[in-house]
Structures are given as structure tokens and as C-alpha cells.
């Protein structure tokens, strides 16, 4: 059974509001479609891109989908994964589920890459989570559909105010089992991830 938040519920505790037309009938997309303003969200190789959110409904999720943008990945990636972290009150994260490694993801531009989770995930209404996207070794690196914010710089530190909005973890060869919220690096992009039963 799916439990849905009321219409026009405030998302992510940061003033973003999902209007009726942007709340999916099934599943959840982060960031909401209304904020997909870029087809060139970039990640460096080995950088985990994290987008934090508060779940708008309870449901069982089996598939995560990411979307390539205007640049495709080179065929030499050693790892491509999408994952979900549960977020503690202090901002620390624990990996709860991910897709299997699939270096064939993102080899074409403007494409949806739906991948099954290694196990089902029971997303819980109003619980705090983060999506995670990681590509290792691809040259060139792909870019992604999503939301581009102010450039990473002095103003980017606002993204780390509590609750964290988006962040990155540098120099990773796989999705880490956990992270410390206070040690995250600021980031200025939020790749779109669709979560579906």
C-alpha cells in the first residue's frame, strides 16, 4: 500500500514545493521534475553525487533510474552505480541499497538507465534519505539530467546547512558503506533519480 503526502507538501525542508502536477502517481523523483533545468550536470570520476530528500510517501522501491545528458560516458568505466542512503538526524549516512555495478550505463546521450536494486527497499514517508550516483574510470565522463545550482564556491557552502541539500564525496572506487555528514564536500548539482516499485 502506498501512503502519499498531502498535495502541495513542502519537500526537503528547504522551501521547494511539489505541486499536484509534479507529484508522481507511483514512485518518486528527486529532484522533482519542476527543477530539471540542466542536461549537463557533471560529476568527476570517483565522485559520489548526493541529493538529499524527505520521502513524500511510503512504498516499496525496486528500481532506480538515472538519465544521461548531453555527453555520454566513454566505454572504459570500471564502475557505475546508483544507491540510496538513510540519513540520521546529524546528517550522517548509511548505504541501505544500490544497483549492481553496470559500466554499460550512460554510454548514450539523452537516455534513461533503469536498473534493479540488489534488494527491495521500503521507503518510509517523512524519513530522510539521499540518492547517490557514482561513475568511476570513464573517459570522457558522462553528464546527467538534473538541477544545476550556483557554482561550487563560497556560496555553495549553503548547500551543507542542516538539513543538507546536496553534497559530494571525493576519491571513491565504490559507494561507501557510510559517510559523516559534517565531512561532506559542497556540491552544485543534483542529478535526477527516479525511484519506482
C-alpha positions as CSV (number, residue, x, y, z in Angstrom):
1,X,0.0,0.0,0.0
2,X,1.3,3.4,-0.9
3,X,0.9,6.3,1.5
4,X,1.1,9.7,-0.1
5,X,1.9,13.1,1.4
6,X,-0.8,15.8,1.1
7,X,-0.9,17.9,-2.0
8,X,1.5,20.9,-2.1
9,X,3.6,19.4,0.6
10,X,6.9,21.1,1.2
11,X,9.8,19.0,0.1
12,X,13.3,18.6,1.7
13,X,12.6,21.2,4.4
14,X,14.0,23.9,2.1
15,X,11.0,25.7,0.6
16,X,10.7,23.5,-2.5
17,X,7.1,22.7,-3.1
18,X,5.8,19.8,-5.2
19,X,2.7,21.0,-6.9
20,X,-0.1,18.5,-7.8
21,X,1.2,18.2,-11.4
22,X,4.7,17.3,-10.2
23,X,3.8,14.5,-7.7
24,X,4.1,11.2,-9.5
25,X,1.2,8.7,-9.2
26,X,3.7,5.9,-8.4
27,X,7.3,6.3,-7.2
28,X,9.2,9.5,-6.5
29,X,11.7,11.6,-8.5
30,X,14.4,13.6,-6.8
31,X,14.8,16.5,-7.5
32,X,11.2,17.0,-8.6
33,X,10.7,17.4,-12.4
34,X,9.9,21.1,-11.9
35,X,13.6,21.7,-11.1
36,X,15.2,19.8,-14.0
37,X,16.8,22.8,-15.7
38,X,20.1,21.2,-16.9
39,X,21.1,18.4,-19.2
40,X,24.8,18.9,-18.3
41,X,25.1,18.1,-14.6
42,X,28.7,16.9,-14.2
43,X,30.5,14.5,-11.8
44,X,34.2,13.9,-11.8
45,X,35.4,10.3,-11.9
46,X,35.2,8.7,-8.4
47,X,32.9,11.5,-7.1
48,X,29.7,10.4,-5.4
49,X,27.0,12.9,-6.0
50,X,24.5,13.0,-3.2
51,X,21.0,14.6,-3.3
52,X,19.1,14.7,0.0
53,X,15.3,14.4,0.3
54,X,12.5,13.7,2.7
55,X,10.2,10.9,1.3
56,X,6.8,12.1,0.2
57,X,5.2,8.7,0.5
58,X,5.8,5.2,1.8
59,X,6.2,2.5,-0.8
60,X,8.4,-0.4,-1.8
61,X,11.1,0.5,-4.4
62,X,12.7,-2.0,-6.7
63,X,14.2,0.2,-9.5
64,X,16.3,3.3,-9.7
65,X,16.6,5.3,-13.0
66,X,19.2,7.9,-13.8
67,X,19.3,10.0,-17.0
68,X,22.3,10.8,-19.2
69,X,22.5,14.3,-20.6
70,X,24.4,15.9,-23.4
71,X,27.6,13.9,-23.0
72,X,27.9,10.1,-22.9
73,X,30.4,8.0,-20.9
74,X,33.5,6.5,-22.5
75,X,33.3,2.7,-22.8
76,X,36.2,2.3,-20.2
77,X,34.3,2.9,-16.9
78,X,35.1,0.3,-14.2
79,X,32.0,1.1,-12.1
80,X,28.6,2.8,-12.5
81,X,26.1,2.6,-9.6
82,X,23.0,4.3,-8.2
83,X,22.3,4.0,-4.5
84,X,20.2,5.2,-1.5
85,X,21.5,6.3,1.9
86,X,19.4,6.6,5.1
87,X,20.2,9.9,6.8
88,X,20.5,10.3,10.6
89,X,19.4,13.4,12.4
90,X,23.1,14.6,12.5
91,X,23.4,14.3,8.7
92,X,25.4,11.0,8.7
93,X,24.5,8.5,6.0
94,X,24.3,4.7,5.8
95,X,24.1,2.9,2.5
96,X,20.9,0.8,2.6
97,X,20.5,-0.3,-1.1
98,X,22.1,0.1,-4.5
99,X,22.0,-1.2,-8.0
100,X,24.7,-3.7,-9.1
101,X,27.7,-2.4,-10.9
102,X,27.0,-1.8,-14.6
103,X,29.7,0.0,-16.6
104,X,27.4,0.0,-19.6
105,X,25.3,2.7,-18.1
106,X,25.4,6.2,-19.7
107,X,27.0,5.1,-22.9
108,X,24.4,7.1,-24.9
109,X,23.3,10.7,-24.6
110,X,19.8,11.7,-23.5
111,X,18.8,8.2,-22.3
112,X,17.1,6.7,-19.3
113,X,19.0,4.0,-17.4
114,X,16.7,2.0,-15.2
115,X,18.4,-0.6,-13.1
116,X,17.0,-3.0,-10.5
117,X,18.1,-2.7,-6.9
118,X,20.0,-5.7,-5.4
119,X,17.1,-6.0,-2.9
120,X,13.8,-4.2,-2.4
121,X,13.8,-1.0,-0.3
122,X,10.8,0.1,1.8
123,X,10.8,3.9,1.5
124,X,9.1,5.5,4.5
125,X,7.1,8.7,4.4
126,X,8.9,11.7,6.0
127,X,12.1,9.8,6.5
128,X,15.3,11.5,5.4
129,X,17.3,9.9,2.6
130,X,19.9,10.7,-0.1
131,X,20.2,9.4,-3.6
132,X,23.8,8.6,-4.7
133,X,25.3,8.4,-8.2
134,X,28.9,7.2,-8.9
135,X,30.8,6.6,-12.1
136,X,34.5,5.5,-11.9
137,X,37.1,5.5,-14.7
138,X,35.0,6.7,-17.7
139,X,36.8,9.0,-20.1
140,X,35.1,11.1,-21.0
141,X,32.7,11.2,-18.1
142,X,29.0,11.4,-18.8
143,X,26.8,14.3,-17.7
144,X,23.3,14.0,-16.4
145,X,19.8,15.5,-16.4
146,X,19.1,17.3,-13.1
147,X,19.3,20.6,-11.3
148,X,22.4,22.8,-11.5
149,X,22.8,25.3,-8.7
150,X,25.2,28.1,-8.1
151,X,28.8,27.2,-9.0
152,X,30.8,25.4,-6.3
153,X,32.5,28.2,-4.4
154,X,31.8,30.4,-1.4
155,X,28.0,30.3,-1.8
156,X,28.0,26.5,-2.3
157,X,28.5,26.0,1.5
158,X,24.9,26.9,2.0
159,X,24.0,23.5,0.5
160,X,25.6,21.9,3.6
161,X,23.4,23.8,6.1
162,X,21.1,21.5,8.0
163,X,19.3,19.7,6.6
164,X,21.9,19.0,3.9
165,X,20.6,19.8,0.4
166,X,23.3,18.2,-1.9
167,X,26.9,17.2,-1.4
168,X,29.7,15.1,-2.8
169,X,32.2,12.5,-1.6
170,X,35.6,12.6,-3.4
171,X,38.0,9.8,-4.5
172,X,35.8,6.8,-4.2
173,X,36.1,3.4,-6.1
174,X,32.6,2.3,-4.9
175,X,29.7,3.6,-3.0
176,X,30.9,3.9,0.6
177,X,29.1,1.9,3.3
178,X,28.6,5.1,5.3
179,X,29.6,8.8,5.5
180,X,29.9,11.5,8.1
181,X,27.7,14.4,7.3
182,X,30.0,17.0,8.7
183,X,32.8,15.8,6.5
184,X,30.9,16.1,3.1
185,X,32.2,18.5,0.4
186,X,29.8,21.1,-1.1
187,X,28.4,20.5,-4.5
188,X,26.3,22.4,-7.0
189,X,24.4,19.7,-9.0
190,X,21.6,17.4,-8.2
191,X,21.3,14.5,-10.8
192,X,17.8,13.3,-11.3
193,X,17.0,9.9,-9.9
194,X,13.6,8.2,-10.4
195,X,12.6,5.6,-7.7
196,X,9.8,3.2,-8.7
197,X,8.2,-0.1,-7.4
